[in-house]
Amino acid sequence: MQLQYFLLLASALFCIGIYGLVTSRNAVRVLMSIELLFNAVNLNLLSFSNYLDSTDIRGQIFAVFVITVAAAEAAVGLAIILSIYRNRETVDMEQFNLLKW
Amino acid sequence: MNLAEGVQNVSFAILAVMMLGAALGVVLLPNIVHSAFLLGGVFISLAGLYLLLNADFVAAAQVLIYVGAVNVLILFAIMLVNRREPYTVVRWGWLRSGATVSVCIGLFAFLGSMIFSTHWALKPIVALPSTVSVIGIHFFTDFLLPFEVASILLLIALVGAIVLARREYLPDEATGEEFELVERPRDPVAALAEAIESPLERPIGRI
């Protein structure tokens, strides 16, 4: 097992997440893509923690903090989507132009 | 290659294929409920990969928090806002997705070349007897301030999510009835938006 394979896998997951983040029309799918990005970063942190710092695992601490922030982000993001849906009655990202101009 | 290494390689390949397939399904499937369930598959495959990286506590936290909390929360949000509407076709939409695909492939190629051209300062892997005690020692000695800040962040997120998602009532329109909560029928912003956009046709059908 090599470090490079894990990093390559994490970068593939990151690119898939960016594609979903840019091209999705549904707002909930945008949040799911953000979760994919968080998980790619976590995989990077844990592989570095295992292969470069295995006695003093600081990468796992960072991964736990990332998981915490991701949970908070998911809760607040879904609350925002619920609020927007009550006001605009749609979840289409193309129609959310309240602050555009 | 001994037996343990072979088992690790095979399980890494299986988990990687599962994770990439499920992630592509999350992004590409048209039905968003299928996407949400495949997101749970991505999280479980990632927990397996974390076990391969000697991170048992983070794998357990991944299953508990992501699969048990975040995924269930996303499913609840889908059930609350899931309204099938035909999306209006955006001009130059194919150009947008094509440009995104090329940018993502370019980013992946860039990252891959960086990964395989960098000389990593690898160290031999030391198997810790228990990662939980090491993580706990870190949390209460040199990562104490971020730990407390994370708890305050969770409290703020809790309050903010409740404030944002709370349904608003109008208590001053009670018509003599004491125990009836009069719910606001429609928000004025939505009514205003519909009044503005009604000449423009919005091909939205409630199903």
Interface residues (C-beta under 8 A of the other chain):
Chain A: M1 L3 Q4 Y5 F6 L7 L8 L9 S11 A12 L13 F14 C15 I16 G17 I18 Y19 G20 V22 T23 S24 R25 N26 V28 R29 L31 M32 S33 E35 L36 N39 N42 L43 L46 S47 S49 N50 Y51 L52 D53 S54 T55 D56 I57 R58 Q60 I61 A63 V64 F65 I67 T68 V69 A70 A71 A72 E73 A74 A75 V76 L78 A79 I80 I81 L82 S83 Y85 R86 N87 R88 E89 T90 V91 D92 E94
Chain B: E5 Q8 N9 F12 A16 M19 L20 A23 L24 V26 V27 I32 S35 A36 L39 V42 F43 L46 L49 Y50 L52 L53 N54 A55 F57 V58 A61 Q62 I65 Y66 A69 V70 L73 I74 F76 A77 I78 L80 V81 R83 E85 Y87 T88 V90 R96 S97 T100 V101 V103 C104 I105 L107 F108 L111 G112 I115 F116 W120 A121 L122 K123 P124 I125 V126 A127 L128 T131 V134 I135 H138 F139 F143 P146 A150 L153 L154 I156 A157 L158 G160 A161 I162 L164 A165 R167 D187 V189 A190 A193 E194 I204
